[in-house]
Amino acid sequence: MISQEVIEQVIKQLERNNFEVFLAENTLAAKQVFETRIIPGLEFASASYGDSMTMQATNVLDLLKTMPGIEFIDTFNPNDTRKEQIQNRKRALTADLFLTGTNAITMNGQLVNLDMVGNRVAPVIFGPRNVVLFVGTNKLVENLDEAFKRIKTIAPQNVRRHEQLKTPCQVTGVCHDCRSPQRICNSWTIIEKSYPPKRIKIILINQELGL
């Protein structure tokens, strides 16, 4: 369990790095923060998302899908072909609002991610006017070395949600630095600061969520 002192230190450092941070005690509170404290301050006509178990746990996508006048770009619609999904993920790069999670946050307030295609990390870096990240406190780590370690030993378990992917981590749950054509570990990103300031907003949820 992450102490309140550590959480406060991380929030302070994230804010120094120009991220806007909100603390929520659980997923329901996180949804309320998004709906009542973040959305009213945004101007957006389109929204999309990158895969995130933590974000999905808050049910915020249901909210966006029913908002009048908002074009919701679904990047994982199971009824779409793979080609259509990829096209929508390209469209998501220019959405006004993009939602996802992050693999790790260091005590220095750095966001660390590892992605397969890049459709999750690319819009966080550039494109959408506003980005909102949903992050459980279990993603907080001491430094970059611990972030890399966490991502290599815990995050690969995500692949088990995608049975069509045939990789060593599908079996073991840890990274083998494989050469599989379906390798999910392709693009590392480290975000030191939000630019412009407060473009990236983080809802830190005081629960163990996601991988």
C-alpha positions, -999 to 999 in steps of 0.1 A, spaced: 0 0 0 14 34 -10 16 58 19 -2 92 18 31 109 22 45 93 -10 13 101 -29 15 138 -18 52 139 -28 44 125 -63 16 149 -68 38 178 -58 65 168 -83 40 161 -111 26 196 -106 61 210 -107 64 193 -141 33 211 -153 9 182 -151 -26 189 -136 -33 163 -110 -65 152 -93 -66 127 -64 -95 102 -62 -101 75 -35 -117 50 -59 -129 45 -95 -163 60 -88 -147 91 -74 -124 92 -104 -154 93 -127 -170 121 -107 -137 141 -109 -137 136 -146 -173 146 -151 -176 175 -126 -141 190 -124 -124 183 -157 -150 182 -185 -166 216 -176 -133 233 -182 -127 217 -216 -138 227 -251 -140 196 -272 -161 182 -301 -144 148 -304 -129 123 -280 -111 90 -282 -90 67 -260 -61 42 -258 -64 8 -241 -62 10 -203 -77 -13 -177 -77 15 -151 -96 39 -174 -120 11 -183 -127 5 -146 -140 40 -142 -167 36 -169 -158 71 -183 -162 59 -219 -199 53 -213 -202 90 -203 -184 102 -234 -203 80 -258 -236 95 -246 -226 132 -246 -246 152 -271 -226 169 -299 -194 149 -292 -179 126 -319 -166 95 -301 -139 77 -320 -140 41 -309 -105 26 -315 -113 -9 -303 -147 -16 -318 -149 -55 -321 -172 -51 -350 -146 -32 -370 -120 -49 -392 -83 -46 -381 -79 -21 -410 -108 0 -397 -94 -1 -361 -61 12 -373 -77 40 -393 -97 50 -362 -65 50 -341 -50 74 -366 -81 96 -364 -77 96 -326 -44 114 -330 -64 145 -339 -92 142 -314 -98 171 -291 -97 148 -260 -78 116 -255 -81 93 -225 -58 64 -214 -36 53 -186 2 51 -179 25 22 -171 45 40 -143 50 73 -126 84 80 -109 89 100 -77 104 127 -99 71 130 -117 80 113 -150 55 92 -170 70 60 -184 53 38 -210 59 9 -233 36 4 -263 31 -21 -291 17 0 -320 21 35 -305 -16 44 -307 -17 48 -269 15 68 -263 16 89 -295 -16 110 -287 -3 115 -251 28 132 -265 13 152 -294 -20 158 -312 -51 160 -290 -56 193 -273 -64 176 -239 -52 143 -225 -66 127 -193 -47 98 -177 -63 74 -151 -36 59 -129 -38 37 -98 -13 44 -70 2 9 -77 19 25 -107 41 48 -85 78 38 -84 110 52 -70 129 60 -103 133 52 -139 151 19 -132 121 8 -111 97 19 -138 115 -2 -164 116 -31 -141 79 -28 -133 70 -26 -170 91 -56 -179 78 -78 -151 42 -68 -145 28 -49 -175 34 -78 -199 5 -96 -182 -17 -73 -203 -11 -96 -233 -32 -123 -217 -63 -101 -224 -55 -106 -261 -56 -143 -268 -48 -138 -305 -13 -126 -297 13 -154 -296 43 -142 -276 64 -157 -247 49 -133 -223 15 -147 -231 27 -178 -213 49 -164 -185 36 -129 -179 70 -113 -180 91 -98 -209 116 -121 -227 128 -94 -251 114 -116 -278 116 -114 -316 80 -124 -321 62 -107 -350 34 -100 -325 58 -85 -299 40 -59 -277 71 -41 -264 82 -18 -292 81 19 -282 94 33 -249 84 69 -239 94 90 -210 75 123 -205 93 147 -183 68 176 -184 34 185 -198 36 208 -227 17 230 -229 13 232 -191 -18 213 -179 -24 198 -213 -19 164 -196 -42 159 -167 -38 129 -143 -64 114 -121 -45 95 -95 -67 68 -79 -58 56 -45 -63 19 -54 -44 -9 -70 -57 -8 -106 -45 -22 -139 -11 -36 -147 
